[in-house]
Amino acid sequence: MSIYRQDFQVLSSDVDMSQRLRLSALFTRLQEAAIAHTIELGVTRDKTLDQGLLWAVTQYRVQFHRMPAYDETVTLLSWPGKTMHLYFPRYFRLVDTRGRVLLDAASLWVLIDNKTRGIVFPEEHDIYIKEVVTGNELPLPGRLRKSAADTVSNFLVPYSCVDLNGHMNNARYYDLAVDRMPDTLRCRALSSLTAEHIGEAQLGDVMTVGCTAAENAFTIYGEKDKPVFRIEFQFGG
């Protein structure tokens, strides 16, 4: 059974004012683990990036038990699910040194053509990933509906948010969300989130960003002429 494992210490640059792992740092870790494990499984750069193919995440679902703290050492586990036509499921689990689960995550990934920006059929490029079943898989995320917004603002995509895919990196949407989140929610413990990356925001694009806050929830969306992303956060006590 091929399960990726990475131990890491939470650094000062990884945390926010609460000394807990920043969401953008978490999703950067998940992204890098997904790429590293895919390479270990034989889908190397010469089959993807060097051929003009880019990995992109389209959806996430995360269930939180506790966010790791500054200076804590944790273990990230990741494994692939069964490929579904165009989509590559991937699962994650974060545990502490005692083996207690901090979070579980499920995601969907696709390959896109760097020139056309369209999704490609993996079999046409001889790309196959064998699935792993652990019994710890979180259900895959579903689609999100656009919610009515309490506040609407514009966001200009800066150079610092753009990655090697030529678009705003998925992790940076969580910085955008937290920056617009009310303090009353920002200090609360997350219980779950669902995210959908529908389109791309590239350097210099201006997105309309809508936000809605409730007692135990926060939703945010971004769109240009078409939807770009949607994220729903749920908070515990």
C-alpha positions as CSV (number, residue, x, y, z in Angstrom):
1,M,0.0,0.0,0.0
2,S,1.5,3.3,-1.1
3,I,0.8,6.0,1.4
4,Y,2.9,9.2,1.4
5,R,4.2,10.3,4.8
6,Q,5.9,13.5,5.8
7,D,6.8,14.7,9.3
8,F,7.2,18.4,9.7
9,Q,7.5,21.0,12.5
10,V,5.2,24.0,12.5
11,L,7.4,27.0,12.0
12,S,6.7,30.6,13.1
13,S,6.2,31.5,9.4
14,D,3.4,28.9,9.3
15,V,1.2,30.3,12.0
16,D,-1.1,33.2,12.5
17,M,-1.7,35.5,15.6
18,S,-3.3,32.6,17.5
19,Q,-0.1,30.5,17.0
20,R,-2.1,28.0,15.1
21,L,-1.3,26.7,11.6
22,R,-2.4,29.2,9.0
23,L,-4.9,27.8,6.5
24,S,-2.8,28.9,3.5
25,A,0.2,27.1,5.0
26,L,-1.9,24.0,5.5
27,F,-3.1,24.0,1.9
28,T,0.4,24.6,0.6
29,R,1.5,21.5,2.5
30,L,-1.3,19.5,1.0
31,Q,-0.5,20.6,-2.5
32,E,3.2,19.8,-2.1
33,A,2.5,16.4,-0.6
34,A,0.1,15.6,-3.5
35,I,2.8,16.5,-6.1
36,A,5.6,14.7,-4.3
37,H,3.6,11.5,-3.9
38,T,2.4,11.6,-7.5
39,I,6.1,11.8,-8.6
40,E,6.9,8.9,-6.3
41,L,4.2,6.9,-8.0
42,G,5.8,7.4,-11.4
43,V,4.0,10.4,-12.8
44,T,7.2,12.5,-13.0
45,R,7.8,16.0,-14.3
46,D,8.9,14.8,-17.7
47,K,5.3,13.4,-18.1
48,T,3.5,16.5,-16.9
49,L,5.1,19.9,-16.5
50,D,7.8,19.3,-19.2
51,Q,4.9,18.3,-21.6
52,G,2.9,21.4,-20.8
53,L,0.5,19.6,-18.4
54,L,-0.3,21.2,-15.1
55,W,-1.8,19.7,-11.9
56,A,-4.7,21.8,-10.6
57,V,-7.0,21.1,-7.6
58,T,-10.7,21.7,-8.2
59,Q,-12.3,20.8,-4.9
60,Y,-11.5,20.2,-1.2
61,R,-13.4,19.0,1.8
62,V,-11.7,19.2,5.2
63,Q,-12.9,18.0,8.6
64,F,-11.0,19.6,11.5
65,H,-10.5,18.2,14.9
66,R,-7.6,20.6,15.9
67,M,-5.2,22.8,14.1
68,P,-1.6,22.2,15.0
69,A,0.2,24.8,17.1
70,Y,3.5,26.6,16.7
71,D,6.6,24.4,17.2
72,E,4.5,21.2,17.1
73,T,5.7,18.2,15.1
74,V,3.0,16.5,13.1
75,T,2.7,13.8,10.4
76,L,1.0,14.3,7.1
77,L,-0.3,11.2,5.3
78,S,-1.6,11.2,1.7
79,W,-2.9,8.7,-0.8
80,P,-4.7,8.5,-4.1
81,G,-8.2,7.4,-4.8
82,K,-9.6,5.7,-7.9
83,T,-9.3,7.9,-11.0
84,M,-12.7,9.1,-12.2
85,H,-12.5,9.8,-15.9
86,L,-10.9,13.3,-15.7
87,Y,-10.6,13.6,-12.0
88,F,-7.9,12.3,-9.6
89,P,-9.2,11.9,-6.0
90,R,-6.6,12.4,-3.3
91,Y,-7.0,12.0,0.5
92,F,-5.0,13.4,3.4
93,R,-4.8,12.9,7.1
94,L,-2.8,15.0,9.6
95,V,-1.9,13.4,13.0
96,D,0.1,14.4,16.1
97,T,3.0,12.6,17.7
98,R,0.5,10.4,19.7
99,G,-1.3,9.4,16.5
100,R,-4.4,11.5,17.2
101,V,-6.2,12.7,14.1
102,L,-6.0,16.5,13.7
103,L,-7.8,16.7,10.3
104,D,-9.0,14.6,7.4
105,A,-9.3,15.9,3.8
106,A,-10.6,14.8,0.5
107,S,-9.8,16.5,-2.8
108,L,-10.2,16.3,-6.6
109,W,-7.4,17.1,-9.0
110,V,-7.2,17.5,-12.8
111,L,-4.5,17.9,-15.4
112,I,-4.8,21.1,-17.6
113,D,-3.1,22.0,-20.8
114,N,-0.8,25.0,-20.2
115,K,-1.7,26.5,-23.6
116,T,-5.4,25.9,-24.0
117,R,-6.1,25.9,-20.2
118,G,-8.5,23.1,-20.8
119,I,-8.7,19.8,-18.8
120,V,-7.0,16.9,-20.6
121,F,-7.8,13.2,-20.7
122,P,-5.0,11.5,-18.6
123,E,-5.1,8.3,-20.7
124,E,-4.2,10.2,-23.8
125,H,-0.9,11.0,-22.1
126,D,-0.3,7.6,-20.6
127,I,-0.9,8.9,-17.0
128,Y,-2.3,6.4,-14.6
129,I,-2.4,6.4,-10.8
130,K,-3.3,3.2,-8.9
131,E,-5.8,3.8,-6.1
132,V,-5.3,3.1,-2.4
133,V,-8.1,2.2,0.0
134,T,-7.5,2.7,3.7
135,G,-11.0,2.9,5.1
136,N,-10.3,6.4,6.4
137,E,-11.4,8.3,3.3
138,L,-13.5,11.4,3.9
139,P,-16.4,11.6,1.4
140,L,-15.4,13.5,-1.8
141,P,-16.6,17.1,-1.9
142,G,-19.8,18.1,-3.7
143,R,-20.6,21.3,-5.7
144,L,-21.3,24.5,-3.9
145,R,-24.0,27.0,-4.7
146,K,-23.3,30.7,-4.8
147,S,-24.8,32.4,-1.8
148,A,-26.2,35.9,-1.5
149,A,-23.5,38.2,-0.3
150,D,-23.6,40.6,2.7
151,T,-20.6,42.5,1.5
152,V,-19.0,42.8,-2.0
153,S,-15.6,44.1,-2.9
154,N,-13.0,43.9,-5.6
155,F,-9.7,42.0,-5.5
156,L,-6.8,42.6,-7.9
157,V,-4.7,39.5,-8.3
158,P,-1.1,40.5,-7.4
159,Y,2.1,38.9,-8.6
160,S,2.8,37.4,-5.1
161,C,-0.4,35.2,-5.4
162,V,0.4,33.7,-8.8
163,D,2.1,30.2,-9.0
164,L,3.9,28.2,-11.7
165,N,0.5,27.4,-13.2
166,G,0.1,31.0,-14.1
167,H,-2.9,31.6,-11.9
168,M,-3.7,32.5,-8.3
169,N,-2.6,29.5,-6.2
170,N,-5.3,27.6,-4.4
171,A,-3.7,28.2,-1.0
172,R,-3.9,32.0,-1.4
173,Y,-7.7,32.0,-1.5
174,Y,-7.6,31.1,2.2
175,D,-5.6,34.2,3.0
176,L,-8.2,36.2,1.0
177,A,-11.0,34.6,2.9
178,V,-9.4,35.0,6.4
179,D,-8.7,38.7,5.6
180,R,-12.4,39.2,5.0
181,M,-13.7,37.1,7.9
182,P,-15.1,38.8,11.0
183,D,-12.9,38.8,14.1
184,T,-15.7,36.9,15.9
185,L,-15.3,34.0,13.6
186,R,-11.5,34.2,12.9
187,C,-10.8,33.4,16.6
188,R,-13.2,30.4,16.5
189,A,-12.1,26.8,15.9
190,L,-12.9,25.5,12.4
191,S,-15.0,22.3,12.3
192,S,-15.1,21.9,8.5
193,L,-14.7,23.6,5.1
194,T,-15.6,22.9,1.5
195,A,-13.9,24.6,-1.4
196,E,-14.5,24.7,-5.1
197,H,-12.0,26.1,-7.6
198,I,-14.2,26.6,-10.7
199,G,-12.1,28.9,-12.8
200,E,-8.8,30.8,-12.9
201,A,-7.7,34.2,-11.7
202,Q,-4.5,35.3,-13.4
203,L,-2.1,38.2,-12.7
204,G,-3.9,41.5,-12.9
205,D,-7.4,40.0,-13.0
206,V,-10.0,41.8,-10.9
207,M,-12.4,39.5,-9.1
208,T,-15.7,40.5,-7.5
209,V,-15.5,38.9,-4.0
210,G,-18.7,38.4,-2.0
211,C,-18.9,37.3,1.6
212,T,-21.6,36.3,4.1
213,A,-21.1,35.7,7.8
214,A,-23.5,33.9,10.1
215,E,-23.2,32.7,13.8
216,N,-21.3,29.5,12.9
217,A,-20.5,29.9,9.2
218,F,-18.7,32.1,6.7
219,T,-19.0,31.9,2.9
220,I,-17.0,33.6,0.3
221,Y,-17.0,33.5,-3.5
222,G,-15.0,35.2,-6.3
223,E,-16.0,35.7,-9.9
224,K,-14.9,37.6,-13.0
225,D,-17.2,37.1,-16.1
226,K,-17.5,33.5,-14.7
227,P,-17.2,31.9,-11.3
228,V,-13.7,31.5,-10.0
229,F,-14.0,30.0,-6.5
230,R,-16.4,29.3,-3.6
231,I,-15.5,28.4,0.0
232,E,-17.8,27.5,2.9
233,F,-16.5,27.5,6.5
234,Q,-18.2,25.9,9.4
235,F,-17.2,26.7,13.0
236,G,-17.5,24.8,16.3
237,G,-17.7,26.1,19.8
